[in-house]
Amino acid sequence: MTTIPTVELNNGVHMPQVGFGVFQVPEDETTRAVTTALEAGYRSIDTATVYGNEAAVGRAIADSGLARDELFVTTKLWNSDQGYDETLRGFDKSLSELGLEYLDLYLIHWPVPEADRYADTWRALETVYDDSRVRAIGVSNFQPHHLDRLARESNIVPAVNQVELHPYLQQEEVRAYHAEHGIVTEAWSPLAKGGDLLAEPSVKALADKHGRTPAQIVLRWHLQLGNVVIPKSVTPSRVKENLDLFGFELAGSDLAELAKLEKGLRTGPDPDTFNAR
C-alpha cells in the first residue's frame, strides 16, 4: 500500500499531503466512495456541512475497521452558521453527523465578507481547539487581507488555508503569504474543472514523457510545490490513480512548462464577493 507523505502543520500535527474529497458526491454514493478510497490507501477525508454527506462519511469510517488515529478527518463550517455561538453549534452538529469524538481539522468554509462575522467565527474555532475537540483549525478561501485581520484580532494562526488552486490559477501571492506565516496551502479543485487543463498539450506531453496520466502530472506538480491536494472521484480506478503519485518526479523544466499555464482563471466563486448562505 502507498505510504502517503505528510506535511507538518504549525502546531506540530501531521496531515497527509493527499486526501480524498467528497464535494458534490451525493449522500447515497458517499459511503461507497469513501470506503473505496480507504481501501485504496487514503487516510485523509475532506467533507463539509454544505455537502450534505457528513453522516455518510461517518458510516464509511465506522465500517472501515481503521483506528481513529489512523485517519485525518476535515470538515468545514457553512456560511449560514458563522458567528461565535452559531459556530459552536455547527461544530457540535458536524461531530454528531460524523459520529466522531474529535476532528483533525475544522475550517471556516468562506470568509463571507458581507456578513462580517468571520473574526467572531474564528474565536469559536479557537475555543474548540483549546478544548481539545479538534487537533487543528484553519480557513478556506481566505485572501491575504482576510488573514491579516485574523492576525490582528485573534491568538492562533490558521494551520491551513484551503483555496482553489491549479495550473490555471496558481495563487502565487496567497502561497507566498502562507509560506511567510507558516500556513499550509491546500488545493481544492486541484485539476480545475471541465477537463480543459488535462487536455492542454503541455500536460499531455509531460504525461507521455513520464508514462503517466495528465491528472497524475498535475497532482504531482502540486506535491512538488508543497501543496496538500484533495482530488475527488467516484470511479474506483481513478481513485487509485490519483494516489499513485510517488514513483516519479517532475524535472525543473517540467515545472516551468506547467507554470506557463497560469491564466488567473477561477472556476469557482470569488472569495471577496461570494456571500451565499
N, C-alpha and C positions, 0 to 999 in steps of 0.2 A: 504494500500500500504506500502511496506517495506520502512522504513527510513534508508537510507544508511549513515553510519558514514563517517566523513570527516577527512582528515589529514591537519594540518596547515603547509603551505609552509614557507620558511624562510623570506618571505616578508609579512606574515600575511594573505595571500589569503588561502581560504579553498578549498580543492579538494576532491571530492568523492573518497572513497577508492576502490570502484568497478565501473568500467566503461565498455563501450561496444566498442570492437574493430572491425574494418571492413577490416583488412588485407585480401587480396585475395578474397574479396567479389566483384563479377562483378558489374559494374555500374548499370546494369538493375535490379539487385536484392537488391542493397544497400538501396534505399529509403524504400522499404517494410521492410527490416531487421531492419533499424534504427527506423522506425515507430513502429514495434513490440516491440523493446527494450524500447522506450519511454513510450509506453502504459503499459509495464510491471513494470515501475518504475525507469529505468536507467535515470540518469541525466548528465552523462559524456560520451561523444563520442570521440573516438580516430581514426583519419584518418591520411593521409599523401599524399603529392603531388604525389609520385610514385604509390600510389594505384589506381589513376585514377578515384576516386569516390567522390572527394570533392563536386562536384556540386550535386550529388545525396544525399549526407548527408545534404547539404543545403536545398534541396527540402523537405526532411523529417522534418527538423527543422522548416521551414517556414509553413508547413502544420499542425504542431503539436498543435498549439494554445497555446503553452507554452511561458511565458515571457522569454525574453533573459536572464535575471538574474537568471532564474531557471536552466540554463544549463551551463555545463562546456565543452568547445569545444577545443580539441587539434588537431593540425596538425603539420607536420614535413617537413622541407626543404630538398629537394633531393640533392644528391651529386653533380650533374652537375650544380647546382645553387649556389655553395659555392663561397665565395669572397664577399667583402663588398657591392659593387653596385649590384651584381647579387642577393645577398640575399634580398636586399630591393625590387628588382623587383619580386623575388619569393614570398615574403611575400604579396605584393600587389595582385599578381595573386591568391594566395590561398584565401585571403579575398574576392576577387571578385567571385571566384568559389563557395565559401561557402555562399555568399550573406550576409555577416556579416560586421558590422562596427568595430568590435574588436574581438580578440581571447582571450581565457582564458589562453592558454599555447601554446607556439611555441618552437619546438625542432629542433636542428641540428640532422639529422637522423643518420649519421655515421661520425666518425672523418676523414675518407679517408686520412690516413697518407701520401700516395704517392703524393697527391695534395698539402699537407701542407698549407691549406687555412682555417682551422677551427678557428684559432685565429682571422683572419680578419672577418670571418663569425660571430663569437661571438660579435665582436664590432658592427656589423649591428643589431644583436638582442638587444644589449644594447640600440641602437638608437631608435628602435621601442618601446621598453619598456619605455624609457624616454619620448617618445612622447605619452604615454598612449594608444597605439594601441593594446597592449597585456598586460594582467594582470600579467603574469609570464613567464619567459623564462628558458629553460633548454636544455638538451642534451639527446642523445640516443646512446647507445652502446659505451660510453666513458669508458676507463680504468683509473685507478688512475693516471697514468703518463700523460694522456691527460688532466685530470682535474687539475693536478699540473701546467701544462703550462698555462691553462686559469687563474689560480690564480695568476701567476706571471705577466701576460700580460693584465689583464682586471680588472674591478672595481666591477663586480657583480658576486656573487657565483651562479652557476646554482641552480634553485629551485628543479629540478627533473633530475634524470638520469634514462632513460627507458632502461632496459637491459634484455637479455634473462635470465630467472630465473625460476627454477622449482626444484623439489627434486633431479633430476639427475645432476643439475648444480646450486648449492646453493649460489655461488658468495659471500662467506664469506668475502674475502678481500675487494671486492667492497662495500659490505654493511657496513663493519666496517669503511671504508673511508667516506662513506656517513654520517654515524652516527657522526663521528668526525667533519665533516664540515657542518652539517645542510642541507644535500641534501636528498630529499625523494627518496626512491627506488621504481621504478615502474617496474613491471614484464611483459614483453611480452612473448608470448608462455608459460603462467603460468602452462599449463597442459602438456608441452612438445609436441612432435609430434609423430604420428604413433600409439598411443594407448597403447604402452608398459607400460608406467608409470601407467595408470589406471588399468592395468591387474596385477600389482605387488601384490603378496599375502598379503603383509603387508597393502597395501592400501585397498584391498578388505576386509581384516579382520576388519579394522577400519570402513569401510563403514557398514559392518554388525553390528558392535558394537554400532554404533550411529544411525542406521536406516536411513542412507544417501547414496547417490551415491558416487562412487570413485572420481568423479570430484568435488563434494562438499567438500569432505575430503581434497583434495589438495588445493582447493581455500581457505578453512578455515585455513589451515596451513599458507598460505601466509598472511592472515589478522592478524593472531596472531603473526607473525614475524614483522608486521608493514608495509608490502609491500602494494602498490597500485596494483591492478590487472585489466587487460582488456581482459577477456575471449571473444572469438568470436564464434558465431554460427548463422546459418540462420534457424535453426529449432526452431519454437516458444516454444515448450515445454522445450528445453534445454536453450533457452534464459532466461526463467523464473527460471528454476532450478539453473542456475549459479548465480542468485541473492538471492536465498533462503539459506543464509549462516549464519543467525544471531540467529537461535533458538537452537543452540547447541555450545559446546566449547570442544576443544581437551584438554586432560589432558597432563601434562608434559611428562608422559610416552608415550603418543601417538606422541607427537612432536619428542621424542627421536627415536621412530621407523622410522619416516619419515626421520630424519637426517641420518640414516644409508644408505639411497638410493643414497647418493652422489657418482657420478661417474666422475665428471668433463666432462660430455658429452654435447657438443654443438650440437644442431640440426639445428642451423643457422650458418652464417658466423663468422669468427674470426675478431673482430674489428681491430686488428693490421695488418691484411693483406687484408681486404675487400676494394677494390678500384673501384667497379663498378660505372660507370657513364652513 
